[in-house]
Amino acid sequence: MKPLETEISGKLDGIGKNINDLLSRVGTLEGRFKQLDSDQKKLSGRLGAQEALNRVQDPPRLLAIIRTSIQAADASKQPLDTAVLADYRNAIQGLPSSAHAY
């Protein structure tokens, strides 16, 4: 009986190790999926903002929107997100310098 118990115990230890390895991998994957979901939500928000800027093709209107957003952030003492500022910069650089209120 002793050799049989030793053999079974050894096999169960191996199975337990494999299960622990799999649980670790699943935990890693769950963390990565949560991160990807969070990244997707952030990207979706940025894309929505970029699409809104793209729809506003009238330079004076675009400049007024940017100016109003910056003034509102300044008045509320809330800094604008770096990505939003980058979008604004890119939008302004795409406008002709002859645009009213440039």
MOPAC internal coordinates of N, CA, C and O (Angstrom, degrees):
PM7 1SCF
backbone

  N    0.0000 0     0.00 0     0.00 0    0    0    0
  C    1.4562 1     0.00 0     0.00 0    1    0    0
  C    1.5358 1   111.80 1     0.00 0    2    1    0
  O    1.2310 1   120.89 1   142.94 1    3    2    1
  N    1.3222 1   115.91 1   -37.06 1    3    2    1
  C    1.4593 1   119.88 1  -177.06 1    5    3    2
  C    1.5322 1   111.98 1   -59.00 1    6    5    3
  O    1.2310 1   119.56 1   133.74 1    7    6    5
  N    1.3716 1   118.45 1   -46.26 1    7    6    5
  C    1.4634 1   117.74 1   178.79 1    9    7    6
  C    1.5266 1   112.66 1   -62.60 1   10    9    7
  O    1.2310 1   120.41 1   143.87 1   11   10    9
  N    1.3273 1   116.82 1   -36.13 1   11   10    9
  C    1.4583 1   120.88 1   178.97 1   13   11   10
  C    1.5251 1   111.03 1   -65.75 1   14   13   11
  O    1.2310 1   120.64 1   136.96 1   15   14   13
  N    1.3395 1   116.38 1   -43.04 1   15   14   13
  C    1.4702 1   120.58 1   177.87 1   17   15   14
  C    1.5241 1   110.65 1   -62.72 1   18   17   15
  O    1.2310 1   120.32 1   139.82 1   19   18   17
  N    1.3088 1   116.99 1   -40.18 1   19   18   17
  C    1.4625 1   121.20 1   179.69 1   21   19   18
  C    1.5280 1   110.37 1   -64.93 1   22   21   19
  O    1.2310 1   120.71 1   136.86 1   23   22   21
  N    1.3303 1   116.24 1   -43.14 1   23   22   21
  C    1.4572 1   120.58 1   179.68 1   25   23   22
  C    1.5285 1   111.16 1   -64.34 1   26   25   23
  O    1.2310 1   120.43 1   134.39 1   27   26   25
  N    1.3347 1   116.79 1   -45.61 1   27   26   25
  C    1.4682 1   121.00 1   179.12 1   29   27   26
  C    1.5273 1   110.30 1   -63.80 1   30   29   27
  O    1.2310 1   120.34 1   137.08 1   31   30   29
  N    1.3093 1   116.95 1   -42.92 1   31   30   29
  C    1.4685 1   121.06 1   179.71 1   33   31   30
  C    1.5244 1   110.67 1   -61.41 1   34   33   31
  O    1.2310 1   120.54 1   137.69 1   35   34   33
  N    1.3370 1   116.57 1   -42.31 1   35   34   33
  C    1.4638 1   120.54 1   178.58 1   37   35   34
  C    1.5189 1   111.71 1   -62.63 1   38   37   35
  O    1.2310 1   120.52 1   137.55 1   39   38   37
  N    1.3295 1   116.62 1   -42.45 1   39   38   37
  C    1.4721 1   120.20 1   179.37 1   41   39   38
  C    1.5239 1   110.98 1   -67.67 1   42   41   39
  O    1.2310 1   120.27 1   140.11 1   43   42   41
  N    1.3300 1   117.08 1   -39.89 1   43   42   41
  C    1.4652 1   119.90 1   178.27 1   45   43   42
  C    1.5237 1   111.34 1   -65.67 1   46   45   43
  O    1.2310 1   120.59 1   143.21 1   47   46   45
  N    1.3398 1   116.48 1   -36.79 1   47   46   45
  C    1.4699 1   119.20 1   177.13 1   49   47   46
  C    1.5269 1   110.32 1   -62.28 1   50   49   47
  O    1.2310 1   120.83 1   138.54 1   51   50   49
  N    1.3422 1   116.03 1   -41.46 1   51   50   49
  C    1.4630 1   120.51 1   178.58 1   53   51   50
  C    1.5134 1   111.39 1   -64.19 1   54   53   51
  O    1.2310 1   120.61 1   137.21 1   55   54   53
  N    1.3198 1   116.43 1   -42.79 1   55   54   53
  C    1.4682 1   120.83 1   178.08 1   57   55   54
  C    1.5264 1   110.14 1   -63.81 1   58   57   55
  O    1.2310 1   120.18 1   137.48 1   59   58   57
  N    1.3350 1   117.27 1   -42.52 1   59   58   57
  C    1.4654 1   121.32 1   178.23 1   61   59   58
  C    1.5155 1   111.59 1   -60.68 1   62   61   59
  O    1.2310 1   120.35 1   139.72 1   63   62   61
  N    1.3512 1   116.94 1   -40.28 1   63   62   61
  C    1.4600 1   120.94 1   178.55 1   65   63   62
  C    1.5282 1   109.99 1   -64.88 1   66   65   63
  O    1.2310 1   120.96 1   136.97 1   67   66   65
  N    1.3411 1   115.77 1   -43.03 1   67   66   65
  C    1.4723 1   119.21 1   178.54 1   69   67   66
  C    1.5219 1   111.24 1   -62.31 1   70   69   67
  O    1.2310 1   120.15 1   139.33 1   71   70   69
  N    1.3103 1   117.31 1   -40.67 1   71   70   69
  C    1.4698 1   121.25 1   178.71 1   73   71   70
  C    1.5290 1   110.03 1   -63.50 1   74   73   71
  O    1.2310 1   120.24 1   136.39 1   75   74   73
  N    1.3316 1   117.15 1   -43.61 1   75   74   73
  C    1.4691 1   120.11 1   178.87 1   77   75   74
  C    1.5208 1   111.11 1   -62.93 1   78   77   75
  O    1.2310 1   120.21 1   139.49 1   79   78   77
  N    1.3288 1   117.20 1   -40.51 1   79   78   77
  C    1.4657 1   120.63 1   177.04 1   81   79   78
  C    1.5281 1   110.92 1   -61.95 1   82   81   79
  O    1.2310 1   120.93 1   135.98 1   83   82   81
  N    1.3330 1   115.82 1   -44.02 1   83   82   81
  C    1.4658 1   119.49 1   178.89 1   85   83   82
  C    1.5222 1   111.78 1   -64.34 1   86   85   83
  O    1.2310 1   120.06 1   138.95 1   87   86   85
  N    1.3270 1   117.50 1   -41.05 1   87   86   85
  C    1.4650 1   120.60 1   178.01 1   89   87   86
  C    1.5229 1   110.96 1   -62.15 1   90   89   87
  O    1.2310 1   120.57 1   141.45 1   91   90   89
  N    1.3231 1   116.51 1   -38.55 1   91   90   89
  C    1.4627 1   120.28 1   177.91 1   93   91   90
  C    1.5252 1   110.60 1   -64.43 1   94   93   91
  O    1.2310 1   120.79 1   136.42 1   95   94   93
  N    1.3259 1   116.09 1   -43.58 1   95   94   93
  C    1.4696 1   119.83 1   179.20 1   97   95   94
  C    1.5231 1   111.39 1   -64.58 1   98   97   95
  O    1.2310 1   120.49 1   137.98 1   99   98   97
  N    1.3239 1   116.68 1   -42.02 1   99   98   97
  C    1.4648 1   120.29 1   178.85 1  101   99   98
  C    1.5294 1   109.89 1   -62.66 1  102  101   99
  O    1.2310 1   120.24 1   137.97 1  103  102  101
  N    1.3317 1   117.15 1   -42.03 1  103  102  101
  C    1.4661 1   120.70 1   177.65 1  105  103  102
  C    1.5191 1   111.63 1   -60.16 1  106  105  103
  O    1.2310 1   120.78 1   137.96 1  107  106  105
  N    1.3298 1   116.12 1   -42.04 1  107  106  105
  C    1.4631 1   120.74 1   177.94 1  109  107  106
  C    1.5243 1   110.50 1   -62.84 1  110  109  107
  O    1.2310 1   120.73 1   135.94 1  111  110  109
  N    1.3269 1   116.20 1   -44.06 1  111  110  109
  C    1.4677 1   119.79 1   179.06 1  113  111  110
  C    1.5192 1   111.87 1   -64.36 1  114  113  111
  O    1.2310 1   120.12 1   139.49 1  115  114  113
  N    1.3342 1   117.38 1   -40.51 1  115  114  113
  C    1.4648 1   120.16 1   178.13 1  117  115  114
  C    1.5205 1   110.38 1   -60.83 1  118  117  115
  O    1.2310 1   120.29 1   137.15 1  119  118  117
  N    1.3247 1   117.06 1   -42.85 1  119  118  117
  C    1.4612 1   120.35 1   178.16 1  121  119  118
  C    1.5176 1   111.89 1   -62.19 1  122  121  119
  O    1.2310 1   120.95 1   138.55 1  123  122  121
  N    1.3246 1   115.80 1   -41.45 1  123  122  121
  C    1.4626 1   120.00 1   179.76 1  125  123  122
  C    1.5319 1   110.98 1   -66.81 1  126  125  123
  O    1.2310 1   120.18 1   139.48 1  127  126  125
  N    1.3364 1   117.27 1   -40.52 1  127  126  125
  C    1.4613 1   120.41 1   178.25 1  129  127  126
  C    1.5313 1   110.88 1   -62.84 1  130  129  127
  O    1.2310 1   120.43 1   139.48 1  131  130  129
  N    1.3256 1   116.79 1   -40.52 1  131  130  129
  C    1.4656 1   119.87 1   178.03 1  133  131  130
  C    1.5195 1   110.28 1   -63.50 1  134  133  131
  O    1.2310 1   120.55 1   138.80 1  135  134  133
  N    1.3365 1   116.55 1   -41.20 1  135  134  133
  C    1.4567 1   120.41 1   178.70 1  137  135  134
  C    1.5254 1   110.89 1   -64.61 1  138  137  135
  O    1.2310 1   120.38 1   136.24 1  139  138  137
  N    1.3220 1   116.88 1   -43.76 1  139  138  137
  C    1.4642 1   120.23 1   178.41 1  141  139  138
  C    1.5240 1   111.24 1   -62.54 1  142  141  139
  O    1.2310 1   120.15 1   140.32 1  143  142  141
  N    1.3173 1   117.32 1   -39.68 1  143  142  141
  C    1.4612 1   121.03 1   178.64 1  145  143  142
  C    1.5222 1   110.23 1   -63.50 1  146  145  143
  O    1.2310 1   120.71 1   136.96 1  147  146  145
  N    1.3227 1   116.25 1   -43.04 1  147  146  145
  C    1.4658 1   120.79 1   178.49 1  149  147  146
  C    1.5245 1   110.44 1   -63.90 1  150  149  147
  O    1.2310 1   120.60 1   135.82 1  151  150  149
  N    1.3418 1   116.47 1   -44.18 1  151  150  149
  C    1.4574 1   120.46 1   178.82 1  153  151  150
  C    1.5214 1   111.14 1   -62.01 1  154  153  151
  O    1.2310 1   120.70 1   140.11 1  155  154  153
  N    1.3358 1   116.26 1   -39.89 1  155  154  153
  C    1.4661 1   120.74 1  -179.96 1  157  155  154
  C    1.5177 1   110.36 1   -63.58 1  158  157  155
  O    1.2310 1   120.00 1   139.26 1  159  158  157
  N    1.3353 1   117.60 1   -40.74 1  159  158  157
  C    1.4661 1   120.63 1   179.55 1  161  159  158
  C    1.5213 1   110.70 1   -65.34 1  162  161  159
  O    1.2310 1   120.60 1   139.35 1  163  162  161
  N    1.3406 1   116.46 1   -40.65 1  163  162  161
  C    1.4646 1   119.87 1   178.34 1  165  163  162
  C    1.5228 1   110.29 1   -64.63 1  166  165  163
  O    1.2310 1   120.85 1   135.59 1  167  166  165
  N    1.3292 1   115.98 1   -44.41 1  167  166  165
  C    1.4531 1   120.37 1  -179.73 1  169  167  166
  C    1.5222 1   111.15 1   -63.90 1  170  169  167
  O    1.2310 1   121.00 1   140.54 1  171  170  169
  N    1.3195 1   115.70 1   -39.46 1  171  170  169
  C    1.4578 1   120.11 1   178.74 1  173  171  170
  C    1.5261 1   110.46 1   -61.20 1  174  173  171
  O    1.2310 1   120.42 1   138.48 1  175  174  173
  N    1.3223 1   116.81 1   -41.52 1  175  174  173
  C    1.4649 1   120.73 1   177.68 1  177  175  174
  C    1.5135 1   112.08 1   -63.26 1  178  177  175
  O    1.2310 1   120.80 1   136.77 1  179  178  177
  N    1.3311 1   116.08 1   -43.23 1  179  178  177
  C    1.4636 1   119.79 1   178.77 1  181  179  178
  C    1.5184 1   111.42 1   -66.37 1  182  181  179
  O    1.2310 1   120.73 1   140.40 1  183  182  181
  N    1.3394 1   116.21 1   -39.60 1  183  182  181
  C    1.4583 1   119.01 1   178.96 1  185  183  182
  C    1.5178 1   111.24 1   -64.70 1  186  185  183
  O    1.2310 1   120.72 1   141.67 1  187  186  185
  N    1.3332 1   116.23 1   -38.33 1  187  186  185
  C    1.4571 1   119.95 1   177.32 1  189  187  186
  C    1.5182 1   111.24 1   -61.43 1  190  189  187
  O    1.2310 1   120.88 1   137.65 1  191  190  189
  N    1.3154 1   115.92 1   -42.35 1  191  190  189
  C    1.4621 1   120.39 1   178.62 1  193  191  190
  C    1.5238 1   110.51 1   -66.10 1  194  193  191
  O    1.2310 1   120.55 1   138.63 1  195  194  193
  N    1.3272 1   116.56 1   -41.37 1  195  194  193
  C    1.4554 1   119.82 1  -179.88 1  197  195  194
  C    1.5240 1   110.95 1   -66.49 1  198  197  195
  O    1.2310 1   120.51 1   140.22 1  199  198  197
  N    1.3380 1   116.62 1   -39.78 1  199  198  197
  C    1.4637 1   119.71 1   177.70 1  201  199  198
  C    1.5198 1   110.97 1   -62.94 1  202  201  199
  O    1.2310 1   120.81 1   141.28 1  203  202  201
  N    1.3226 1   116.06 1   -38.72 1  203  202  201
  C    1.4662 1   119.39 1   178.09 1  205  203  202
  C    1.5269 1   110.35 1   -63.24 1  206  205  203
  O    1.2310 1   120.60 1   138.17 1  207  206  205
  N    1.3225 1   116.46 1   -41.83 1  207  206  205
  C    1.4636 1   119.30 1   178.32 1  209  207  206
  C    1.5299 1   110.89 1   -65.18 1  210  209  207
  O    1.2310 1   120.70 1   142.11 1  211  210  209
  N    1.3171 1   116.27 1   -37.89 1  211  210  209
  C    1.4648 1   119.38 1   179.80 1  213  211  210
  C    1.5223 1   111.89 1   -66.44 1  214  213  211
  O    1.2310 1   120.39 1   148.65 1  215  214  213
  N    1.3358 1   116.85 1   -31.35 1  215  214  213
  C    1.4673 1   119.58 1   179.88 1  217  215  214
  C    1.5248 1   111.38 1   -70.95 1  218  217  215
  O    1.2310 1   120.87 1   154.08 1  219  218  217
  N    1.3043 1   115.95 1   -25.92 1  219  218  217
  C    1.4663 1   120.61 1  -178.53 1  221  219  218
  C    1.5267 1   107.15 1   -90.46 1  222  221  219
  O    1.2310 1   120.86 1   -88.07 1  223  222  221
  N    1.3069 1   115.96 1    91.93 1  223  222  221
  C    1.4583 1   119.68 1  -174.37 1  225  223  222
  C    1.5183 1   113.23 1   -97.10 1  226  225  223
  O    1.2310 1   119.93 1   171.54 1  227  226  225
  N    1.2877 1   117.74 1    -8.46 1  227  226  225
  C    1.4583 1   121.75 1  -179.57 1  229  227  226
  C    1.5322 1   107.96 1   -80.00 1  230  229  227
  O    1.2310 1   119.23 1   -66.79 1  231  230  229
  N    1.3542 1   119.07 1   113.21 1  231  230  229
  C    1.4674 1   120.43 1  -174.93 1  233  231  230
  C    1.5328 1   114.72 1   -53.81 1  234  233  231
  O    1.2310 1   118.79 1   133.56 1  235  234  233
  N    1.3411 1   119.91 1   -46.44 1  235  234  233
  C    1.4662 1   117.94 1   179.65 1  237  235  234
  C    1.5366 1   112.09 1   -61.86 1  238  237  235
  O    1.2310 1   120.86 1   142.35 1  239  238  237
  N    1.3169 1   115.95 1   -37.65 1  239  238  237
  C    1.4660 1   119.33 1   179.39 1  241  239  238
  C    1.5320 1   110.02 1   -66.65 1  242  241  239
  O    1.2310 1   120.16 1   136.10 1  243  242  241
  N    1.3167 1   117.30 1   -43.90 1  243  242  241
  C    1.4558 1   121.64 1   179.20 1  245  243  242
  C    1.5268 1   110.53 1   -60.84 1  246  245  243
  O    1.2310 1   120.64 1   134.19 1  247  246  245
  N    1.3225 1   116.38 1   -45.81 1  247  246  245
  C    1.4673 1   120.14 1   179.41 1  249  247  246
  C    1.5255 1   110.92 1   -63.31 1  250  249  247
  O    1.2310 1   120.12 1   141.35 1  251  250  249
  N    1.3250 1   117.37 1   -38.65 1  251  250  249
  C    1.4682 1   120.37 1   178.55 1  253  251  250
  C    1.5292 1   110.70 1   -64.73 1  254  253  251
  O    1.2310 1   120.39 1   139.28 1  255  254  253
  N    1.3215 1   116.86 1   -40.72 1  255  254  253
  C    1.4708 1   120.47 1   178.85 1  257  255  254
  C    1.5219 1   110.39 1   -63.45 1  258  257  255
  O    1.2310 1   120.61 1   134.66 1  259  258  257
  N    1.3187 1   116.43 1   -45.34 1  259  258  257
  C    1.4681 1   120.31 1  -179.91 1  261  259  258
  C    1.5215 1   110.19 1   -63.50 1  262  261  259
  O    1.2310 1   120.65 1   134.13 1  263  262  261
  N    1.3329 1   116.37 1   -45.87 1  263  262  261
  C    1.4646 1   120.66 1  -179.52 1  265  263  262
  C    1.5291 1   110.60 1   -60.14 1  266  265  263
  O    1.2310 1   120.28 1   135.51 1  267  266  265
  N    1.3396 1   117.06 1   -44.49 1  267  266  265
  C    1.4583 1   121.52 1  -179.52 1  269  267  266
  C    1.5287 1   111.00 1   -63.43 1  270  269  267
  O    1.2310 1   120.42 1   138.97 1  271  270  269
  N    1.3093 1   116.80 1   -41.03 1  271  270  269
  C    1.4635 1   121.38 1   179.46 1  273  271  270
  C    1.5261 1   111.12 1   -63.68 1  274  273  271
  O    1.2310 1   120.78 1   136.54 1  275  274  273
  N    1.3075 1   116.12 1   -43.46 1  275  274  273
  C    1.4702 1   120.73 1   179.69 1  277  275  274
  C    1.5317 1   110.12 1   -66.98 1  278  277  275
  O    1.2310 1   120.34 1   137.29 1  279  278  277
  N    1.3223 1   116.95 1   -42.71 1  279  278  277
  C    1.4699 1   120.17 1   178.82 1  281  279  278
  C    1.5272 1   111.31 1   -63.93 1  282  281  279
  O    1.2310 1   120.09 1   140.48 1  283  282  281
  N    1.3229 1   117.42 1   -39.52 1  283  282  281
  C    1.4732 1   120.90 1   178.44 1  285  283  282
  C    1.5198 1   110.75 1   -65.41 1  286  285  283
  O    1.2310 1   120.24 1   138.98 1  287  286  285
  N    1.3294 1   117.14 1   -41.02 1  287  286  285
  C    1.4669 1   120.80 1   178.28 1  289  287  286
  C    1.5222 1   110.11 1   -65.22 1  290  289  287
  O    1.2310 1   120.67 1   140.08 1  291  290  289
  N    1.3309 1   116.32 1   -39.92 1  291  290  289
  C    1.4622 1   120.67 1   179.44 1  293  291  290
  C    1.5325 1   110.69 1   -66.14 1  294  293  291
  O    1.2310 1   120.63 1   136.87 1  295  294  293
  N    1.3208 1   116.39 1   -43.13 1  295  294  293
  C    1.4644 1   120.15 1  -178.93 1  297  295  294
  C    1.5278 1   111.78 1   -66.34 1  298  297  295
  O    1.2310 1   120.41 1   144.55 1  299  298  297
  N    1.3273 1   116.82 1   -35.45 1  299  298  297
  C    1.4713 1   119.96 1  -179.10 1  301  299  298
  C    1.5228 1   111.96 1   -88.80 1  302  301  299
  O    1.2310 1   120.42 1   177.99 1  303  302  301
  N    1.3185 1   116.80 1    -2.01 1  303  302  301
  C    1.4731 1   122.58 1  -179.30 1  305  303  302
  C    1.5333 1   111.23 1    60.06 1  306  305  303
  O    1.2310 1   120.54 1  -152.10 1  307  306  305
  N    1.3351 1   116.57 1    27.90 1  307  306  305
  C    1.4624 1   122.17 1   177.53 1  309  307  306
  C    1.5252 1   108.25 1  -107.32 1  310  309  307
  O    1.2310 1   120.11 1   -60.22 1  311  310  309
  N    1.3225 1   117.39 1   119.78 1  311  310  309
  C    1.4703 1   118.33 1  -179.76 1  313  311  310
  C    1.5287 1   111.02 1   -68.73 1  314  313  311
  O    1.2310 1   121.33 1   -32.80 1  315  314  313
  N    1.3092 1   115.06 1   147.20 1  315  314  313
  C    1.4543 1   120.31 1   175.77 1  317  315  314
  C    1.5274 1   108.98 1   -77.28 1  318  317  315
  O    1.2310 1   121.04 1   -32.34 1  319  318  317
  N    1.3049 1   115.62 1   147.66 1  319  318  317
  C    1.4546 1   121.55 1   177.93 1  321  319  318
  C    1.5272 1   109.40 1   -61.43 1  322  321  319
  O    1.2310 1   120.70 1   -37.09 1  323  322  321
  N    1.3094 1   116.27 1   142.91 1  323  322  321
  C    1.4614 1   121.43 1  -179.51 1  325  323  322
  C    1.5269 1   111.18 1   -57.51 1  326  325  323
  O    1.2310 1   120.31 1   141.28 1  327  326  325
  N    1.3154 1   117.01 1   -38.72 1  327  326  325
  C    1.4672 1   120.55 1   179.96 1  329  327  326
  C    1.5268 1   110.85 1   -65.23 1  330  329  327
  O    1.2310 1   120.30 1   141.77 1  331  330  329
  N    1.3205 1   117.02 1   -38.23 1  331  330  329
  C    1.4677 1   120.95 1   178.59 1  333  331  330
  C    1.5221 1   109.57 1   -65.56 1  334  333  331
  O    1.2310 1   120.65 1   136.21 1  335  334  333
  N    1.3166 1   116.37 1   -43.79 1  335  334  333
  C    1.4671 1   119.61 1   178.59 1  337  335  334
  C    1.5277 1   110.94 1   -62.65 1  338  337  335
  O    1.2310 1   120.40 1   141.30 1  339  338  337
  N    1.3198 1   116.83 1   -38.70 1  339  338  337
  C    1.4644 1   120.23 1   177.71 1  341  339  338
  C    1.5257 1   110.34 1   -64.16 1  342  341  339
  O    1.2310 1   120.57 1   139.64 1  343  342  341
  N    1.3306 1   116.51 1   -40.36 1  343  342  341
  C    1.4638 1   120.25 1   176.63 1  345  343  342
  C    1.5226 1   111.14 1   -62.30 1  346  345  343
  O    1.2310 1   120.94 1   136.46 1  347  346  345
  N    1.3224 1   115.81 1   -43.54 1  347  346  345
  C    1.4641 1   119.99 1   178.78 1  349  347  346
  C    1.5327 1   110.18 1   -61.72 1  350  349  347
  O    1.2310 1   120.53 1   134.68 1  351  350  349
  N    1.3290 1   116.59 1   -45.32 1  351  350  349
  C    1.4626 1   120.38 1  -179.80 1  353  351  350
  C    1.5257 1   110.17 1   -59.56 1  354  353  351
  O    1.2310 1   120.62 1   132.93 1  355  354  353
  N    1.3265 1   116.43 1   -47.07 1  355  354  353
  C    1.4613 1   120.22 1  -179.41 1  357  355  354
  C    1.5244 1   111.71 1   -63.01 1  358  357  355
  O    1.2310 1   120.65 1   141.02 1  359  358  357
  N    1.3276 1   116.37 1   -38.98 1  359  358  357
  C    1.4650 1   120.26 1   179.25 1  361  359  358
  C    1.5216 1   110.49 1   -65.39 1  362  361  359
  O    1.2310 1   120.65 1   136.53 1  363  362  361
  N    1.3240 1   116.35 1   -43.47 1  363  362  361
  C    1.4712 1   120.29 1  -179.04 1  365  363  362
  C    1.5273 1   110.53 1   -66.79 1  366  365  363
  O    1.2310 1   120.59 1   140.00 1  367  366  365
  N    1.3361 1   116.48 1   -40.00 1  367  366  365
  C    1.4703 1   118.83 1   179.56 1  369  367  366
  C    1.5290 1   111.54 1   -65.46 1  370  369  367
  O    1.2310 1   120.33 1   155.89 1  371  370  369
  N    1.3269 1   116.98 1   -24.11 1  371  370  369
  C    1.4515 1   120.25 1   178.43 1  373  371  370
  C    1.5086 1   114.20 1   -82.20 1  374  373  371
  O    1.2310 1   120.54 1   170.74 1  375  374  373
  N    1.3202 1   116.58 1    -9.26 1  375  374  373
  C    1.4736 1   120.72 1  -179.39 1  377  375  374
  C    1.5236 1   109.90 1   -86.43 1  378  377  375
  O    1.2310 1   120.86 1   -29.16 1  379  378  377
  N    1.3122 1   115.96 1   150.84 1  379  378  377
  C    1.4692 1   118.01 1   173.84 1  381  379  378
  C    1.5309 1   109.73 1   -71.23 1  382  381  379
  O    1.2310 1   120.68 1   -38.53 1  383  382  381
  N    1.3013 1   116.30 1   141.47 1  383  382  381
  C    1.4624 1   119.45 1  -178.39 1  385  383  382
  C    1.5209 1   111.62 1   -67.61 1  386  385  383
  O    1.2310 1   120.20 1   168.52 1  387  386  385
  N    1.3094 1   117.23 1   -11.48 1  387  386  385
  C    1.4631 1   121.19 1   178.77 1  389  387  386
  C    1.5361 1   112.14 1   -84.13 1  390  389  387
  O    1.2310 1   120.73 1   176.48 1  391  390  389
  N    1.3306 1   116.22 1    -3.52 1  391  390  389
  C    1.4799 1   120.00 1  -179.29 1  393  391  390
  C    1.5201 1   110.19 1   -63.24 1  394  393  391
  O    1.2310 1   120.70 1   -38.01 1  395  394  393
  N    1.3360 1   116.27 1   141.99 1  395  394  393
  C    1.4588 1   122.32 1   179.18 1  397  395  394
  C    1.5309 1   109.16 1   -58.12 1  398  397  395
  O    1.2310 1   120.11 1   -45.92 1  399  398  397
  N    1.3179 1   117.40 1   134.08 1  399  398  397
  C    1.4595 1   124.81 1   177.67 1  401  399  398
  C    1.5241 1   112.69 1    69.57 1  402  401  399
  O    1.2310 1   120.00 1  -160.32 1  403  402  401
  N    1.3421 1   117.61 1    19.68 1  403  402  401
  C    1.4515 1   121.23 1   178.11 1  405  403  402
  C    1.5038 1   108.16 1   -66.75 1  406  405  403
  O    1.2310 1   120.10 1   180.00 1  407  406  405

